[in-house]
Amino acid sequence: MASQTAEQPKGYKRTAGKKGDVILSARGVTVGFGDKIVLDKLDLDIRRGEILGFVGASGAGKSVLLRTVLGLNKKRAGTIKLFDVDVDEASEEDRMRIDMRMGVLFQQGALFSALSVLENIQVPMREYLDLPQSLMDELAYLKIELVGLPPDAAPKFPSELSGGMIKRAALARALALDPDLVFLDEPTSGLDPIGAADFDELVAKLRDTMGLTVYMVTHDLDSLFSVCDRVAVLGKKKVLVEGTIDDMLASEEPWVKSYFRGKRARQLDLAARK
């Protein structure tokens, strides 16, 4: 695996941890742009080995929180710990170690259009590792197989791929460094129902086989009912409710009630319980 063959920063020690351990902790996180506060004193935990579905109304700040956790947005207050390390206090080496343990699938895949699928998957390897080309090729082909793409997808460019293939190629890139924690931003958006169900099944399989922890920003009720162990609902600039699907169905919070107990949600719940 890449994590075993790479030259890691001096003193690097990658510990497996235990299922259920908190590997991402946000406390009192406040994020704003100009005079607008998007997140206000938000708290959230993600536990090792779970698939957490993160939902909320459009514009509530789901992607803002994701980008803040990844260090792409600056927060105004609060702390974020990844793998028990406060990212604000992390050294450059510690930050690199943390980055190598995370993978990200952005909305619409965000593949580099001028690079082939194989080259896209190798981008994180080139950034963080010092490996011969032959080994990077071998590892990239392993990731291609892992996400269910055919080998002949490797030399193709994003413009030659279907929407479902783009999602899988982007997931392969997110898995390039064998991460512990994977962020998926609207992973089934734009896919037909069959393609979305197949992708959900793939995510669950990868979680089980690779021991991944998955943070999934989504609005897809099918994904929430079929693969998520817990759900966190963002509203009023913080996490309103978190828990299992049963907890969501029992909630009297107006938005949560409307979202999870609407007509479509009831149909999905009945189907899931059969």
N, C-alpha and C positions, 0 to 999 in steps of 0.2 A: 504494500500500500504506500501511497505517497508520503504519509506521515512517518513511515519507517525508513524511507530511503532519503529523505530530505536532510539537508544540513540545517539544523535548527539553531536559533540564537544560543549563545553560550549560556549554560545553566538551565536550559529548557527542560522542563519536566511536565509531561502531559499525563495527568491523572484521570482515570476512568470515572471515579465518583460512583455514587449509588443512585439507582432509579428513585425518583422522588425528591432528590436534593434540589434546592433552588439554584439554578445556574444563571438566571437573569432576574435581577431585583431592581425595581424602580421605586424610589421613595420621594414624595413631595416634589415631583418633577413639574416645573412650570416652563412653558415655551410660549413665546410671543413674537409677533412681527410688527414693529412700530407700536401703535397704541392698542393693537388687537392681541388679546391673550387667547391662545388656542387650547392650551392645556394648563390646568391650574391645580397644583399640589396633587398630582396623579400618583397613585400607588399601583404596582403590578408585580406579580411573581410568576415566573415560568419554571416548571419543574422538569428535571431530567427525565427523558423518555416519553414525554407526553406530546400530543398534538393539541395545541391551543388555538382555537378559532377566535379571532379578534374582529368584532363587528361594531357597527355604529352607522348613524345616518350619514349621507353624503356631506362632506365638508366638516365632519365632527372632529377630524384630526388624526385619523387612523394612520395615514401615511406620514404625517408629521411626527408622530411618536416613533414609528419605524425608523425614519431618517435620523431622529435624535438619538436613538439607541445605537445606530450605526456610526454616529459621529458626524453626520452630514449637516445636521442643524445644531445650533448652539442652544442650550437651555439657560434659563435665567435663574433657576433655583433647583434644589433637589440633588439627589445622588442616583447614579446608575452603576450597579455592580454586574460585571460579567465574569462568570467562573470565580466568584468570590473576590474579584479585584475591582476596586473603585476606579473607574476609567479616568476620572479627573486627576487622580494621584498616580496613575500608572506611568512608569518610565517608557521611553521609546521602545525598548526591547519587550517590555510587558505588553504594550499595545500591539506590537507585531505578533506576539504569541496569541493574543486574543483574536486578532483579525484572522489568523490562520485556522482558528477553530470555528469560524463562522462562514456560512455560505449564503448567498442572496440570489433569489430569483425575482427580478424586478417586473413590474407590469409590462405586458406585451413582449417579455423576453429580454429586450434591450441587448440583443446580440450586435456585435460590430459587423456592419454590412459588408465591409471590405475584406473580412476574414472568413475562412471556411469554418465549418462546424468544428473540425479538428483543431484549428488554430484558436477559435473562440474558447474552447475548453482548456487550452494550454495557457491562456492569458494569466490566470492566477499562479500557475506553476512558474512561469517566467518571472513574475513579480516577486515571488517569495522564495523560490527554490533554486538550487544550482544543480540541474540535472542534464545529462546528455540528451540530445534530440531523440535518439532511439528509445530511451526510457520514457520520455514525455509522450511519444507516439503510442507506446504500449499502454501507458496509463490512460490516455485519452480514449483509446479504443475500448478499454475496460469500462469507462464511464458511459460510453455510447451504448454498449451492450446492457449495462446496468439499468439504463432508463428506457430500454425497449426500442431503441432505434436500430435500423439495419446498418451493417458496416459500410454500405455504399452511401450512407448519408455523410460520412466523414469529409469528403472533398467538396461537398456542396456548400453554396453560399446561402445566407438567410433568405434571399429573394427566391430561391428555388425550393423552399420548404413550405409545407402547409402550416396552418396555425398550430395544430397539435404537435407537429414536429419541432416547430420553433420553441414551444413550451418545454418539450423534452430535452432539446439541445441546451436551452438555458438552465434547466435543472442539472444536466450533466456538468455544465460549467460551475454551478453552485456546489457540486459535490467533488470538484477537482482535487481539493486538498484533504478529503476525508474529514469533513467538519463534524463537530459535535452538535452544533446548533444551526438550523437552517431557517431563514426567513423567506416566506413565500408571500408576495404581494399580489393579491387577486389572481391566483394561479390558473383558475378555470375560466376567467373572463374571456369571452369571445369564442369559447369552444361549444360545440353542439352537445346536447345532453349525453350522448354515448361517449364522446371524447372526454367530457368533464368527469363522468363516472370512472372511466379508465384511468384518468390522471389521479383521481382521489385514491383509487385502489393501488396505484403505483406508489403514492406517497406513504400510504399505510404499510405497504410491503417493505419499503426502504427503511421506515422507522423501525420495523421489527427486525430486519436483517442486519442493519448497520448501527442500531442503537441510537438513532437520531432523536433529537428534540426538535419539534417543528412549531414555529410561530407563524400562523397563517392568517393574514389579513384577507378577509373575504366577505362577500355579501351573498354567497351561494348557500341557500338553505340545505340543498342536498349534501354539500360538503360538511356542513355543521352537524347534520343528523347522522351521517354515515361514518365519518372518520375522526371527528374531534372528540377528545377525551374531556376537555373542558372548554368553556366559552367565556370570554370577557367582553362586556358591552361598554363601549365608550359613549358617553353623553354628558352634557353639562360640564364639559371640559375635564372630566375624570372618569374612572371606571365606576359605572353605576352598579353593575351586578356582575358576579363571576361565579361559575360553578358548572355543573353538568347540564345536559339538555333538560333533564327533569327539573333542575333548579330554574332554568329559563322558562319552562312551561308553567311553573308555579308562581313566577314573579308577577307582582301587581304593578310594577313600574310601567307607566303608560306605553312608552315606546317599545319596551321589551315585550309587553303583552300583545301589542299590535303586530310586532314582527314575528314572534314565535307562536302565537295562537291565532293568527289569521287563517283564512281558508286554506291557502296553499300549505302552510306549515302543519295544519291539522292532518291534511292528506299524507304528508311525508311521515308524520309521527305514526299514523295508523299503519302505513306500509312498513315502517321500520320495526314495529312491534309484532308483526305477523310472523 
